[in-house]
Amino acid sequence: MDEQIDRRDEVAGDAVGGLVSGQMSRDDFIKRMGMLGFSASAIGGMLAAAGKADAAPARAFAGKTVSILVAAEGDEKGVQDKIPEIKKRFGIDVKMTALPAATLNEKLSQNVKAPTSAYDAIMVLGFTVAQYVGGGYFDPLNRYLTNVPPGYAFP
C-alpha cells in the first residue's frame, strides 16, 4: 500500500513540475490528477498555487501579435512598461507605434475610414471622440461582453 502511495506522490510531483515548467498544459494536468484520484478542490488548490488556475483563458491568444497606435506625449512610456508583462502573462506580442498628437490623429482618420486597419487598437484623444462617434467609426462593445464574469459588475 505504501508503495502505491509513494508512486502516486511521485507521479503527482512530476505533473506539478510539468505544469509549472510549461511542459504540461493545464487541461492535461487536470486529467492526470483526476486519474490519480485527486479531488476537484485539491486540483484547484494546486492550480492556484502554481498560478495556473485561470491559465487557459489568459493564454487563449498566445503567439498572436497586437498592433497598437498611441500618442507619443508620454503615454507610450506606460504602455512600454507593460509590454513584457503582457508577453509573460498572456503570450501576446505587442507592437506599439507612438506618434505625436497631430500625426496620431491623421493615422487614426486614415485607419478608421479604410476597409482594414494597420492597427488592432488606436488611442483616441478626447477632443476627437465626438467627431468619430458622430461619423459612425465607434462600435459599442456591449455585444462582445456576453460572458462577463459576475465579479466585473458590468450592467
Contacts in CASP RR format, 6 or more apart in sequence:
PFRMAT RR
TARGET T0000
AUTHOR 0000-0000-0000
METHOD contacts of the structure
MODEL  1
MDEQIDRRDEVAGDAVGGLVSGQMSRDDFIKRMGMLGFSASAIGGMLAAA
GKADAAPARAFAGKTVSILVAAEGDEKGVQDKIPEIKKRFGIDVKMTALP
AATLNEKLSQNVKAPTSAYDAIMVLGFTVAQYVGGGYFDPLNRYLTNVPP
GYAFP
8 36 0 8 1.000
11 32 0 8 1.000
11 36 0 8 1.000
12 33 0 8 1.000
12 36 0 8 1.000
12 38 0 8 1.000
15 24 0 8 1.000
15 29 0 8 1.000
15 32 0 8 1.000
15 33 0 8 1.000
15 36 0 8 1.000
16 29 0 8 1.000
16 46 0 8 1.000
16 50 0 8 1.000
17 23 0 8 1.000
17 24 0 8 1.000
18 24 0 8 1.000
18 29 0 8 1.000
19 26 0 8 1.000
19 29 0 8 1.000
19 46 0 8 1.000
19 47 0 8 1.000
19 50 0 8 1.000
19 52 0 8 1.000
20 50 0 8 1.000
20 52 0 8 1.000
24 32 0 8 1.000
25 56 0 8 1.000
26 47 0 8 1.000
26 52 0 8 1.000
26 55 0 8 1.000
26 56 0 8 1.000
27 56 0 8 1.000
29 43 0 8 1.000
29 46 0 8 1.000
29 47 0 8 1.000
29 52 0 8 1.000
30 43 0 8 1.000
30 47 0 8 1.000
33 42 0 8 1.000
33 43 0 8 1.000
33 46 0 8 1.000
34 43 0 8 1.000
38 46 0 8 1.000
44 53 0 8 1.000
45 53 0 8 1.000
47 53 0 8 1.000
47 55 0 8 1.000
58 89 0 8 1.000
58 90 0 8 1.000
59 90 0 8 1.000
59 91 0 8 1.000
61 90 0 8 1.000
61 91 0 8 1.000
61 92 0 8 1.000
62 90 0 8 1.000
62 91 0 8 1.000
62 92 0 8 1.000
63 91 0 8 1.000
63 92 0 8 1.000
63 93 0 8 1.000
64 92 0 8 1.000
64 93 0 8 1.000
65 92 0 8 1.000
65 93 0 8 1.000
65 94 0 8 1.000
65 95 0 8 1.000
66 92 0 8 1.000
66 93 0 8 1.000
66 94 0 8 1.000
66 95 0 8 1.000
66 120 0 8 1.000
66 121 0 8 1.000
67 94 0 8 1.000
67 95 0 8 1.000
67 96 0 8 1.000
67 97 0 8 1.000
67 118 0 8 1.000
67 119 0 8 1.000
67 120 0 8 1.000
67 121 0 8 1.000
68 79 0 8 1.000
68 94 0 8 1.000
68 95 0 8 1.000
68 96 0 8 1.000
68 97 0 8 1.000
68 119 0 8 1.000
68 120 0 8 1.000
68 121 0 8 1.000
68 122 0 8 1.000
68 123 0 8 1.000
69 96 0 8 1.000
69 97 0 8 1.000
69 98 0 8 1.000
69 99 0 8 1.000
69 104 0 8 1.000
69 107 0 8 1.000
69 108 0 8 1.000
69 111 0 8 1.000
69 119 0 8 1.000
69 121 0 8 1.000
69 122 0 8 1.000
69 123 0 8 1.000
70 76 0 8 1.000
70 79 0 8 1.000
70 96 0 8 1.000
70 97 0 8 1.000
70 98 0 8 1.000
70 99 0 8 1.000
70 104 0 8 1.000
70 123 0 8 1.000
71 98 0 8 1.000
71 99 0 8 1.000
71 100 0 8 1.000
71 101 0 8 1.000
71 104 0 8 1.000
71 123 0 8 1.000
71 125 0 8 1.000
72 98 0 8 1.000
72 99 0 8 1.000
72 100 0 8 1.000
72 104 0 8 1.000
73 100 0 8 1.000
73 101 0 8 1.000
75 98 0 8 1.000
75 123 0 8 1.000
76 96 0 8 1.000
76 98 0 8 1.000
79 94 0 8 1.000
79 96 0 8 1.000
79 98 0 8 1.000
80 96 0 8 1.000
83 94 0 8 1.000
83 96 0 8 1.000
86 92 0 8 1.000
86 94 0 8 1.000
87 93 0 8 1.000
87 94 0 8 1.000
97 119 0 8 1.000
99 107 0 8 1.000
101 125 0 8 1.000
104 122 0 8 1.000
104 123 0 8 1.000
104 125 0 8 1.000
105 125 0 8 1.000
105 128 0 8 1.000
107 119 0 8 1.000
107 122 0 8 1.000
108 122 0 8 1.000
108 124 0 8 1.000
108 128 0 8 1.000
108 132 0 8 1.000
111 117 0 8 1.000
111 118 0 8 1.000
111 119 0 8 1.000
111 122 0 8 1.000
112 122 0 8 1.000
112 132 0 8 1.000
112 137 0 8 1.000
113 137 0 8 1.000
124 132 0 8 1.000
129 138 0 8 1.000
132 138 0 8 1.000
145 154 0 8 1.000
148 154 0 8 1.000
END
